[in-house]
Amino acid sequence: MTLTPRERAIVALLATGRTDSDVSAELGLSVRTIAYTVSELMSRLGAQNRFQLGLLLGAQGAAEPTDDTTEEQA
């Protein structure tokens, strides 16, 4: 499954344990946009809840940092 850059950013932040509110503040998006994006991902993958979505995305490596993220931390 290919994620858009926005989806990848949202998933990566949520995977670190941040709340929808934290993610929305960091990315400059509304909390509703975060919830809508997560809902769309759940629908695309057939996940029934966020935990299941996390497992499916994790199995696909979707929440792993990109090369850009790695370079910023160095």
PyMOL Python script that loads the backbone (N, CA, C, O; Angstrom):
from pymol import cmd

cmd.read_pdbstr("""\
ATOM      1  N   MET A   1       0.845  -1.177   0.000  1.00  0.00           N
ATOM      2  CA  MET A   1       0.000   0.000   0.000  1.00  0.00           C
ATOM      3  C   MET A   1       0.891   1.241   0.000  1.00  0.00           C
ATOM      4  O   MET A   1       1.830   1.345   0.789  1.00  0.00           O
ATOM      5  N   THR A   2       0.589   2.160  -0.877  1.00  0.00           N
ATOM      6  CA  THR A   2       1.342   3.396  -0.953  1.00  0.00           C
ATOM      7  C   THR A   2       0.603   4.493  -0.197  1.00  0.00           C
ATOM      8  O   THR A   2      -0.588   4.716  -0.416  1.00  0.00           O
ATOM      9  N   LEU A   3       1.312   5.170   0.687  1.00  0.00           N
ATOM     10  CA  LEU A   3       0.728   6.274   1.440  1.00  0.00           C
ATOM     11  C   LEU A   3       1.168   7.600   0.835  1.00  0.00           C
ATOM     12  O   LEU A   3       2.276   7.728   0.315  1.00  0.00           O
ATOM     13  N   THR A   4       0.283   8.573   0.912  1.00  0.00           N
ATOM     14  CA  THR A   4       0.655   9.919   0.489  1.00  0.00           C
ATOM     15  C   THR A   4       1.623  10.484   1.534  1.00  0.00           C
ATOM     16  O   THR A   4       1.709   9.960   2.644  1.00  0.00           O
ATOM     17  N   PRO A   5       2.343  11.538   1.188  1.00  0.00           N
ATOM     18  CA  PRO A   5       3.232  12.151   2.180  1.00  0.00           C
ATOM     19  C   PRO A   5       2.486  12.580   3.448  1.00  0.00           C
ATOM     20  O   PRO A   5       3.007  12.424   4.553  1.00  0.00           O
ATOM     21  N   ARG A   6       1.276  13.116   3.297  1.00  0.00           N
ATOM     22  CA  ARG A   6       0.494  13.514   4.477  1.00  0.00           C
ATOM     23  C   ARG A   6       0.129  12.293   5.316  1.00  0.00           C
ATOM     24  O   ARG A   6       0.273  12.312   6.538  1.00  0.00           O
ATOM     25  N   GLU A   7      -0.342  11.232   4.660  1.00  0.00           N
ATOM     26  CA  GLU A   7      -0.695  10.020   5.396  1.00  0.00           C
ATOM     27  C   GLU A   7       0.522   9.454   6.114  1.00  0.00           C
ATOM     28  O   GLU A   7       0.425   9.033   7.267  1.00  0.00           O
ATOM     29  N   ARG A   8       1.664   9.442   5.440  1.00  0.00           N
ATOM     30  CA  ARG A   8       2.883   8.918   6.033  1.00  0.00           C
ATOM     31  C   ARG A   8       3.276   9.729   7.272  1.00  0.00           C
ATOM     32  O   ARG A   8       3.675   9.161   8.289  1.00  0.00           O
ATOM     33  N   ALA A   9       3.162  11.059   7.183  1.00  0.00           N
ATOM     34  CA  ALA A   9       3.503  11.920   8.313  1.00  0.00           C
ATOM     35  C   ALA A   9       2.561  11.669   9.493  1.00  0.00           C
ATOM     36  O   ALA A   9       3.001  11.591  10.640  1.00  0.00           O
ATOM     37  N   ILE A  10       1.280  11.546   9.206  1.00  0.00           N
ATOM     38  CA  ILE A  10       0.294  11.297  10.261  1.00  0.00           C
ATOM     39  C   ILE A  10       0.545   9.949  10.920  1.00  0.00           C
ATOM     40  O   ILE A  10       0.573   9.853  12.147  1.00  0.00           O
ATOM     41  N   VAL A  11       0.726   8.917  10.124  1.00  0.00           N
ATOM     42  CA  VAL A  11       0.963   7.574  10.655  1.00  0.00           C
ATOM     43  C   VAL A  11       2.245   7.536  11.487  1.00  0.00           C
ATOM     44  O   VAL A  11       2.274   6.936  12.562  1.00  0.00           O
ATOM     45  N   ALA A  12       3.293   8.171  10.994  1.00  0.00           N
ATOM     46  CA  ALA A  12       4.572   8.162  11.715  1.00  0.00           C
ATOM     47  C   ALA A  12       4.432   8.827  13.081  1.00  0.00           C
ATOM     48  O   ALA A  12       4.969   8.325  14.068  1.00  0.00           O
ATOM     49  N   LEU A  13       3.722   9.940  13.149  1.00  0.00           N
ATOM     50  CA  LEU A  13       3.545  10.618  14.435  1.00  0.00           C
ATOM     51  C   LEU A  13       2.631   9.824  15.369  1.00  0.00           C
ATOM     52  O   LEU A  13       2.913   9.707  16.561  1.00  0.00           O
ATOM     53  N   LEU A  14       1.546   9.284  14.835  1.00  0.00           N
ATOM     54  CA  LEU A  14       0.659   8.465  15.671  1.00  0.00           C
ATOM     55  C   LEU A  14       1.376   7.228  16.190  1.00  0.00           C
ATOM     56  O   LEU A  14       1.103   6.773  17.301  1.00  0.00           O
ATOM     57  N   ALA A  15       2.285   6.685  15.403  1.00  0.00           N
ATOM     58  CA  ALA A  15       3.021   5.489  15.813  1.00  0.00           C
ATOM     59  C   ALA A  15       3.946   5.765  16.991  1.00  0.00           C
ATOM     60  O   ALA A  15       4.348   4.838  17.695  1.00  0.00           O
ATOM     61  N   THR A  16       4.288   7.034  17.212  1.00  0.00           N
ATOM     62  CA  THR A  16       5.137   7.382  18.359  1.00  0.00           C
ATOM     63  C   THR A  16       4.319   7.609  19.619  1.00  0.00           C
ATOM     64  O   THR A  16       4.871   7.917  20.675  1.00  0.00           O
ATOM     65  N   GLY A  17       2.999   7.458  19.510  1.00  0.00           N
ATOM     66  CA  GLY A  17       2.138   7.589  20.674  1.00  0.00           C
ATOM     67  C   GLY A  17       1.477   8.946  20.817  1.00  0.00           C
ATOM     68  O   GLY A  17       0.816   9.208  21.822  1.00  0.00           O
ATOM     69  N   ARG A  18       1.642   9.802  19.844  1.00  0.00           N
ATOM     70  CA  ARG A  18       1.024  11.128  19.915  1.00  0.00           C
ATOM     71  C   ARG A  18      -0.468  11.026  19.647  1.00  0.00           C
ATOM     72  O   ARG A  18      -0.931  10.126  18.945  1.00  0.00           O
ATOM     73  N   THR A  19      -1.211  11.963  20.218  1.00  0.00           N
ATOM     74  CA  THR A  19      -2.662  11.998  20.037  1.00  0.00           C
ATOM     75  C   THR A  19      -3.007  12.718  18.743  1.00  0.00           C
ATOM     76  O   THR A  19      -2.159  13.367  18.131  1.00  0.00           O
ATOM     77  N   ASP A  20      -4.265  12.595  18.336  1.00  0.00           N
ATOM     78  CA  ASP A  20      -4.726  13.318  17.152  1.00  0.00           C
ATOM     79  C   ASP A  20      -4.481  14.814  17.317  1.00  0.00           C
ATOM     80  O   ASP A  20      -4.076  15.493  16.373  1.00  0.00           O
ATOM     81  N   SER A  21      -4.727  15.317  18.512  1.00  0.00           N
ATOM     82  CA  SER A  21      -4.540  16.737  18.793  1.00  0.00           C
ATOM     83  C   SER A  21      -3.074  17.146  18.647  1.00  0.00           C
ATOM     84  O   SER A  21      -2.773  18.191  18.070  1.00  0.00           O
ATOM     85  N   ASP A  22      -2.161  16.316  19.172  1.00  0.00           N
ATOM     86  CA  ASP A  22      -0.726  16.584  19.040  1.00  0.00           C
ATOM     87  C   ASP A  22      -0.309  16.611  17.572  1.00  0.00           C
ATOM     88  O   ASP A  22       0.422  17.501  17.137  1.00  0.00           O
ATOM     89  N   VAL A  23      -0.783  15.625  16.821  1.00  0.00           N
ATOM     90  CA  VAL A  23      -0.429  15.503  15.404  1.00  0.00           C
ATOM     91  C   VAL A  23      -0.973  16.696  14.624  1.00  0.00           C
ATOM     92  O   VAL A  23      -0.282  17.248  13.768  1.00  0.00           O
ATOM     93  N   SER A  24      -2.202  17.091  14.917  1.00  0.00           N
ATOM     94  CA  SER A  24      -2.786  18.215  14.198  1.00  0.00           C
ATOM     95  C   SER A  24      -2.008  19.496  14.463  1.00  0.00           C
ATOM     96  O   SER A  24      -1.798  20.295  13.550  1.00  0.00           O
ATOM     97  N   ALA A  25      -1.585  19.696  15.689  1.00  0.00           N
ATOM     98  CA  ALA A  25      -0.810  20.896  16.018  1.00  0.00           C
ATOM     99  C   ALA A  25       0.548  20.874  15.316  1.00  0.00           C
ATOM    100  O   ALA A  25       0.992  21.897  14.795  1.00  0.00           O
ATOM    101  N   GLU A  26       1.202  19.724  15.301  1.00  0.00           N
ATOM    102  CA  GLU A  26       2.526  19.628  14.691  1.00  0.00           C
ATOM    103  C   GLU A  26       2.482  19.806  13.174  1.00  0.00           C
ATOM    104  O   GLU A  26       3.375  20.424  12.594  1.00  0.00           O
ATOM    105  N   LEU A  27       1.451  19.268  12.536  1.00  0.00           N
ATOM    106  CA  LEU A  27       1.366  19.328  11.074  1.00  0.00           C
ATOM    107  C   LEU A  27       0.551  20.511  10.560  1.00  0.00           C
ATOM    108  O   LEU A  27       0.486  20.743   9.353  1.00  0.00           O
ATOM    109  N   GLY A  28      -0.067  21.258  11.469  1.00  0.00           N
ATOM    110  CA  GLY A  28      -0.867  22.403  11.039  1.00  0.00           C
ATOM    111  C   GLY A  28      -2.160  22.006  10.356  1.00  0.00           C
ATOM    112  O   GLY A  28      -2.637  22.697   9.455  1.00  0.00           O
ATOM    113  N   LEU A  29      -2.724  20.887  10.788  1.00  0.00           N
ATOM    114  CA  LEU A  29      -3.980  20.388  10.234  1.00  0.00           C
ATOM    115  C   LEU A  29      -5.025  20.366  11.337  1.00  0.00           C
ATOM    116  O   LEU A  29      -4.682  20.436  12.518  1.00  0.00           O
ATOM    117  N   SER A  30      -6.288  20.271  10.969  1.00  0.00           N
ATOM    118  CA  SER A  30      -7.333  20.178  11.984  1.00  0.00           C
ATOM    119  C   SER A  30      -7.369  18.763  12.569  1.00  0.00           C
ATOM    120  O   SER A  30      -6.936  17.797  11.940  1.00  0.00           O
ATOM    121  N   VAL A  31      -7.892  18.675  13.776  1.00  0.00           N
ATOM    122  CA  VAL A  31      -8.049  17.366  14.412  1.00  0.00           C
ATOM    123  C   VAL A  31      -8.979  16.507  13.564  1.00  0.00           C
ATOM    124  O   VAL A  31      -8.787  15.296  13.459  1.00  0.00           O
ATOM    125  N   ARG A  32      -9.973  17.126  12.968  1.00  0.00           N
ATOM    126  CA  ARG A  32     -10.919  16.395  12.110  1.00  0.00           C
ATOM    127  C   ARG A  32     -10.215  15.806  10.891  1.00  0.00           C
ATOM    128  O   ARG A  32     -10.546  14.703  10.459  1.00  0.00           O
ATOM    129  N   THR A  33      -9.246  16.533  10.333  1.00  0.00           N
ATOM    130  CA  THR A  33      -8.489  16.021   9.185  1.00  0.00           C
ATOM    131  C   THR A  33      -7.697  14.786   9.577  1.00  0.00           C
ATOM    132  O   THR A  33      -7.599  13.836   8.800  1.00  0.00           O
ATOM    133  N   ILE A  34      -7.133  14.794  10.772  1.00  0.00           N
ATOM    134  CA  ILE A  34      -6.380  13.635  11.247  1.00  0.00           C
ATOM    135  C   ILE A  34      -7.326  12.440  11.388  1.00  0.00           C
ATOM    136  O   ILE A  34      -7.025  11.345  10.913  1.00  0.00           O
ATOM    137  N   ALA A  35      -8.463  12.656  12.038  1.00  0.00           N
ATOM    138  CA  ALA A  35      -9.436  11.572  12.230  1.00  0.00           C
ATOM    139  C   ALA A  35      -9.959  11.056  10.887  1.00  0.00           C
ATOM    140  O   ALA A  35     -10.117   9.849  10.702  1.00  0.00           O
ATOM    141  N   TYR A  36     -10.226  11.965   9.958  1.00  0.00           N
ATOM    142  CA  TYR A  36     -10.715  11.569   8.633  1.00  0.00           C
ATOM    143  C   TYR A  36      -9.662  10.733   7.902  1.00  0.00           C
ATOM    144  O   TYR A  36      -9.989   9.722   7.282  1.00  0.00           O
ATOM    145  N   THR A  37      -8.413  11.153   7.975  1.00  0.00           N
ATOM    146  CA  THR A  37      -7.335  10.422   7.306  1.00  0.00           C
ATOM    147  C   THR A  37      -7.193   9.026   7.883  1.00  0.00           C
ATOM    148  O   THR A  37      -7.037   8.058   7.139  1.00  0.00           O
ATOM    149  N   VAL A  38      -7.246   8.913   9.204  1.00  0.00           N
ATOM    150  CA  VAL A  38      -7.156   7.598   9.847  1.00  0.00           C
ATOM    151  C   VAL A  38      -8.342   6.733   9.435  1.00  0.00           C
ATOM    152  O   VAL A  38      -8.184   5.543   9.163  1.00  0.00           O
ATOM    153  N   SER A  39      -9.522   7.332   9.390  1.00  0.00           N
ATOM    154  CA  SER A  39     -10.719   6.595   8.979  1.00  0.00           C
ATOM    155  C   SER A  39     -10.595   6.082   7.546  1.00  0.00           C
ATOM    156  O   SER A  39     -10.967   4.946   7.251  1.00  0.00           O
ATOM    157  N   GLU A  40     -10.071   6.922   6.661  1.00  0.00           N
ATOM    158  CA  GLU A  40      -9.872   6.513   5.268  1.00  0.00           C
ATOM    159  C   GLU A  40      -8.868   5.360   5.166  1.00  0.00           C
ATOM    160  O   GLU A  40      -9.072   4.421   4.396  1.00  0.00           O
ATOM    161  N   LEU A  41      -7.788   5.434   5.944  1.00  0.00           N
ATOM    162  CA  LEU A  41      -6.799   4.351   5.942  1.00  0.00           C
ATOM    163  C   LEU A  41      -7.418   3.056   6.449  1.00  0.00           C
ATOM    164  O   LEU A  41      -7.164   1.983   5.903  1.00  0.00           O
ATOM    165  N   MET A  42      -8.236   3.161   7.503  1.00  0.00           N
ATOM    166  CA  MET A  42      -8.909   1.980   8.039  1.00  0.00           C
ATOM    167  C   MET A  42      -9.808   1.352   6.975  1.00  0.00           C
ATOM    168  O   MET A  42      -9.842   0.131   6.819  1.00  0.00           O
ATOM    169  N   SER A  43     -10.522   2.185   6.260  1.00  0.00           N
ATOM    170  CA  SER A  43     -11.409   1.694   5.211  1.00  0.00           C
ATOM    171  C   SER A  43     -10.623   1.016   4.094  1.00  0.00           C
ATOM    172  O   SER A  43     -10.999  -0.065   3.640  1.00  0.00           O
ATOM    173  N   ARG A  44      -9.537   1.643   3.648  1.00  0.00           N
ATOM    174  CA  ARG A  44      -8.728   1.080   2.566  1.00  0.00           C
ATOM    175  C   ARG A  44      -8.118  -0.265   2.941  1.00  0.00           C
ATOM    176  O   ARG A  44      -7.984  -1.146   2.092  1.00  0.00           O
ATOM    177  N   LEU A  45      -7.749  -0.426   4.206  1.00  0.00           N
ATOM    178  CA  LEU A  45      -7.106  -1.672   4.634  1.00  0.00           C
ATOM    179  C   LEU A  45      -8.081  -2.677   5.249  1.00  0.00           C
ATOM    180  O   LEU A  45      -7.707  -3.815   5.532  1.00  0.00           O
ATOM    181  N   GLY A  46      -9.313  -2.260   5.453  1.00  0.00           N
ATOM    182  CA  GLY A  46     -10.299  -3.151   6.050  1.00  0.00           C
ATOM    183  C   GLY A  46     -10.124  -3.334   7.544  1.00  0.00           C
ATOM    184  O   GLY A  46     -10.564  -4.338   8.104  1.00  0.00           O
ATOM    185  N   ALA A  47      -9.484  -2.367   8.198  1.00  0.00           N
ATOM    186  CA  ALA A  47      -9.281  -2.433   9.646  1.00  0.00           C
ATOM    187  C   ALA A  47     -10.555  -1.987  10.351  1.00  0.00           C
ATOM    188  O   ALA A  47     -11.237  -1.065   9.902  1.00  0.00           O
ATOM    189  N   GLN A  48     -10.869  -2.658  11.470  1.00  0.00           N
ATOM    190  CA  GLN A  48     -12.083  -2.327  12.207  1.00  0.00           C
ATOM    191  C   GLN A  48     -11.828  -1.322  13.328  1.00  0.00           C
ATOM    192  O   GLN A  48     -12.768  -0.724  13.852  1.00  0.00           O
ATOM    193  N   ASN A  49     -10.565  -1.136  13.695  1.00  0.00           N
ATOM    194  CA  ASN A  49     -10.228  -0.162  14.725  1.00  0.00           C
ATOM    195  C   ASN A  49      -8.787   0.314  14.531  1.00  0.00           C
ATOM    196  O   ASN A  49      -8.059  -0.218  13.693  1.00  0.00           O
ATOM    197  N   ARG A  50      -8.387   1.308  15.303  1.00  0.00           N
ATOM    198  CA  ARG A  50      -7.052   1.891  15.143  1.00  0.00           C
ATOM    199  C   ARG A  50      -5.944   0.904  15.484  1.00  0.00           C
ATOM    200  O   ARG A  50      -4.882   0.915  14.862  1.00  0.00           O
ATOM    201  N   PHE A  51      -6.190   0.061  16.461  1.00  0.00           N
ATOM    202  CA  PHE A  51      -5.187  -0.935  16.822  1.00  0.00           C
ATOM    203  C   PHE A  51      -4.918  -1.862  15.643  1.00  0.00           C
ATOM    204  O   PHE A  51      -3.767  -2.126  15.296  1.00  0.00           O
ATOM    205  N   GLN A  52      -5.966  -2.340  15.049  1.00  0.00           N
ATOM    206  CA  GLN A  52      -5.837  -3.218  13.888  1.00  0.00           C
ATOM    207  C   GLN A  52      -5.152  -2.487  12.736  1.00  0.00           C
ATOM    208  O   GLN A  52      -4.331  -3.077  12.034  1.00  0.00           O
ATOM    209  N   LEU A  53      -5.477  -1.216  12.534  1.00  0.00           N
ATOM    210  CA  LEU A  53      -4.823  -0.409  11.505  1.00  0.00           C
ATOM    211  C   LEU A  53      -3.324  -0.333  11.778  1.00  0.00           C
ATOM    212  O   LEU A  53      -2.512  -0.487  10.865  1.00  0.00           O
ATOM    213  N   GLY A  54      -2.962  -0.098  13.028  1.00  0.00           N
ATOM    214  CA  GLY A  54      -1.552  -0.031  13.398  1.00  0.00           C
ATOM    215  C   GLY A  54      -0.817  -1.319  13.096  1.00  0.00           C
ATOM    216  O   GLY A  54       0.312  -1.299  12.606  1.00  0.00           O
ATOM    217  N   LEU A  55      -1.454  -2.438  13.388  1.00  0.00           N
ATOM    218  CA  LEU A  55      -0.836  -3.736  13.098  1.00  0.00           C
ATOM    219  C   LEU A  55      -0.636  -3.932  11.595  1.00  0.00           C
ATOM    220  O   LEU A  55       0.419  -4.387  11.154  1.00  0.00           O
ATOM    221  N   LEU A  56      -1.649  -3.587  10.826  1.00  0.00           N
ATOM    222  CA  LEU A  56      -1.558  -3.752   9.373  1.00  0.00           C
ATOM    223  C   LEU A  56      -0.500  -2.834   8.766  1.00  0.00           C
ATOM    224  O   LEU A  56       0.283  -3.261   7.918  1.00  0.00           O
ATOM    225  N   LEU A  57      -0.478  -1.588   9.194  1.00  0.00           N
ATOM    226  CA  LEU A  57       0.518  -0.650   8.673  1.00  0.00           C
ATOM    227  C   LEU A  57       1.926  -1.031   9.133  1.00  0.00           C
ATOM    228  O   LEU A  57       2.888  -0.916   8.373  1.00  0.00           O
ATOM    229  N   GLY A  58       2.035  -1.480  10.367  1.00  0.00           N
ATOM    230  CA  GLY A  58       3.337  -1.902  10.881  1.00  0.00           C
ATOM    231  C   GLY A  58       3.876  -3.105  10.135  1.00  0.00           C
ATOM    232  O   GLY A  58       5.074  -3.196   9.870  1.00  0.00           O
ATOM    233  N   ALA A  59       2.992  -4.024   9.798  1.00  0.00           N
ATOM    234  CA  ALA A  59       3.412  -5.208   9.049  1.00  0.00           C
ATOM    235  C   ALA A  59       3.912  -4.834   7.653  1.00  0.00           C
ATOM    236  O   ALA A  59       4.733  -5.539   7.066  1.00  0.00           O
ATOM    237  N   GLN A  60       3.406  -3.722   7.135  1.00  0.00           N
ATOM    238  CA  GLN A  60       3.821  -3.264   5.810  1.00  0.00           C
ATOM    239  C   GLN A  60       5.002  -2.288   5.894  1.00  0.00           C
ATOM    240  O   GLN A  60       5.530  -1.861   4.868  1.00  0.00           O
ATOM    241  N   GLY A  61       5.409  -1.941   7.107  1.00  0.00           N
ATOM    242  CA  GLY A  61       6.509  -0.995   7.270  1.00  0.00           C
ATOM    243  C   GLY A  61       6.111   0.433   6.968  1.00  0.00           C
ATOM    244  O   GLY A  61       6.980   1.268   6.716  1.00  0.00           O
ATOM    245  N   ALA A  62       4.827   0.740   6.983  1.00  0.00           N
ATOM    246  CA  ALA A  62       4.352   2.069   6.616  1.00  0.00           C
ATOM    247  C   ALA A  62       4.717   3.145   7.631  1.00  0.00           C
ATOM    248  O   ALA A  62       4.772   4.323   7.279  1.00  0.00           O
ATOM    249  N   ALA A  63       4.963   2.772   8.865  1.00  0.00           N
ATOM    250  CA  ALA A  63       5.260   3.766   9.896  1.00  0.00           C
ATOM    251  C   ALA A  63       6.754   3.949  10.115  1.00  0.00           C
ATOM    252  O   ALA A  63       7.169   4.700  10.998  1.00  0.00           O
ATOM    253  N   GLU A  64       7.550   3.272   9.325  1.00  0.00           N
ATOM    254  CA  GLU A  64       8.992   3.418   9.485  1.00  0.00           C
ATOM    255  C   GLU A  64       9.429   4.777   8.982  1.00  0.00           C
ATOM    256  O   GLU A  64       8.862   5.295   8.020  1.00  0.00           O
ATOM    257  N   PRO A  65      10.447   5.369   9.631  1.00  0.00           N
ATOM    258  CA  PRO A  65      10.907   6.689   9.193  1.00  0.00           C
ATOM    259  C   PRO A  65      11.469   6.646   7.785  1.00  0.00           C
ATOM    260  O   PRO A  65      12.059   5.653   7.361  1.00  0.00           O
ATOM    261  N   THR A  66      11.275   7.735   7.077  1.00  0.00           N
ATOM    262  CA  THR A  66      11.836   7.854   5.738  1.00  0.00           C
ATOM    263  C   THR A  66      13.288   8.304   5.847  1.00  0.00           C
ATOM    264  O   THR A  66      13.751   8.634   6.938  1.00  0.00           O
ATOM    265  N   ASP A  67      14.004   8.320   4.743  1.00  0.00           N
ATOM    266  CA  ASP A  67      15.384   8.787   4.736  1.00  0.00           C
ATOM    267  C   ASP A  67      15.453  10.239   5.175  1.00  0.00           C
ATOM    268  O   ASP A  67      16.410  10.635   5.840  1.00  0.00           O
ATOM    269  N   ASP A  68      14.448  11.048   4.814  1.00  0.00           N
ATOM    270  CA  ASP A  68      14.410  12.455   5.203  1.00  0.00           C
ATOM    271  C   ASP A  68      14.381  12.591   6.714  1.00  0.00           C
ATOM    272  O   ASP A  68      15.082  13.434   7.272  1.00  0.00           O
ATOM    273  N   THR A  69      13.570  11.764   7.390  1.00  0.00           N
ATOM    274  CA  THR A  69      13.455  11.826   8.847  1.00  0.00           C
ATOM    275  C   THR A  69      14.792  11.439   9.477  1.00  0.00           C
ATOM    276  O   THR A  69      15.225  12.070  10.440  1.00  0.00           O
ATOM    277  N   THR A  70      15.439  10.421   8.949  1.00  0.00           N
ATOM    278  CA  THR A  70      16.713   9.963   9.491  1.00  0.00           C
ATOM    279  C   THR A  70      17.774  11.059   9.376  1.00  0.00           C
ATOM    280  O   THR A  70      18.552  11.271  10.306  1.00  0.00           O
ATOM    281  N   GLU A  71      17.805  11.747   8.249  1.00  0.00           N
ATOM    282  CA  GLU A  71      18.780  12.801   8.042  1.00  0.00           C
ATOM    283  C   GLU A  71      18.559  13.964   8.985  1.00  0.00           C
ATOM    284  O   GLU A  71      19.526  14.564   9.454  1.00  0.00           O
ATOM    285  N   GLU A  72      17.295  14.303   9.280  1.00  0.00           N
ATOM    286  CA  GLU A  72      16.999  15.409  10.164  1.00  0.00           C
ATOM    287  C   GLU A  72      17.475  15.130  11.579  1.00  0.00           C
ATOM    288  O   GLU A  72      17.878  16.053  12.287  1.00  0.00           O
ATOM    289  N   GLN A  73      17.437  13.875  12.002  1.00  0.00           N
ATOM    290  CA  GLN A  73      17.837  13.529  13.361  1.00  0.00           C
ATOM    291  C   GLN A  73      19.342  13.509  13.530  1.00  0.00           C
ATOM    292  O   GLN A  73      19.830  13.640  14.653  1.00  0.00           O
ATOM    293  N   ALA A  74      20.091  13.350  12.454  1.00  0.00           N
ATOM    294  CA  ALA A  74      21.537  13.244  12.535  1.00  0.00           C
ATOM    295  C   ALA A  74      22.197  14.581  12.826  1.00  0.00           C
ATOM    296  O   ALA A  74      23.422  14.657  12.925  1.00  0.00           O
TER     297      ALA A  74
END
""", "prot")
cmd.dss("prot")
cmd.show_as("cartoon", "prot")
cmd.util.cbc("prot")
cmd.orient("prot")
